[in-house]
């Protein structure tokens, strides 16, 4: 199971509204990056037949859908996607129990 915090769900929903797109957020893992694997997230119009589809409510009464393919789920199971605001930067934060090591940018990890 992957968790998206309420703050992250609101930011995802706002991005969909701003870009005027529908569908869900594709969350995945790709080979590459400075630590060996990197997170992928992008807009996707619809899930694939083999995707796990997760739904997270937002304050407007809508919901955010997250699509995860089976191969990526192996590396993402138990992960929490959060949104952090700080004086230095704001952005999505991946809290992944499978990540043994991650890079400074926070978007690459090794399992």
Helices and strands as residue ranges (DSSP letters): E 3-4, H 6-19, E 24-31, E 37-44, E 52-57, E 63-68, H 70-76, E 80-85, E 90-95, E 101-102, E 108-110
